[in-house]
Amino acid sequence: MKEGLDILYALQLKDDQLKDIEAIIKDIPLQIKALEDERDSRSDMIEKAKKKLHQNGEERKKLEREIAVIRDKIGKYKEQMKKVTTNKEYQGFSNEIKFEEANITGVEEKIIEKMCESDEIMGMIREAEGEFRKIADIYNQQIKDMLANLDYHKAKLAEETLNKKELRDRVDPKLLKAYDNLFVKKAGKVVSNVQTDFCGICNIKIRPQVLSEMIMSSDVLVCESCGRILFKKIIDEVEE
Ligand SMILES: [Zn+2]
């Protein structure tokens, strides 16, 4: 039975290891998602700048349309000027034309402002895109490494699951049944490795009588406090 407990303890360690691997497999996709979100938030900034550039272009078109309307108005004044008879009327149209021409200059100045702004935005986009490419490369490499790590752990899980099966086949069926029954109740911690004279899981001191029974007899003993199967390595026995 001692040897049976040996294997049962090895099975416990294997289940612990599988639990760790499963946790890693579950965690890696979350880490990848976080990196992707971080990477994409940087490209959002570029998208916003591109929208601003588009808006700038629309505003410039609107100003150009304003100029066209004013030029049309000036043309009409010039037509009417040809038909005037008095100097006063002529002067009136002449003043209107001067006024509208000044308006055109004002709008043209606004267009130049918009053009400068557009140059600034384009420069910003170019810079941000260059920077983003560099950052994206770093992020993408990190994601690639994580995916490789995920594959590694998936393969490891498959391999260790086979090893676990081999261990289970070697455990005494009655002992295995007890292990499986306790597994859920004890949150996956069934076998307690007793170091010196303490339960390895609940840390309660084990009575000397139980301890000597553990060493001398081949019975399966459970911790009187936490109910887990007690296991003590043979090497400890030799030392004692
Ligand atoms: Zn215990």
Residues whose N, C-alpha, C, O or C-beta is under 5 A from the ligand:
A	BS01	ZN	C199 C202 N203 C223 S225 C226 G227
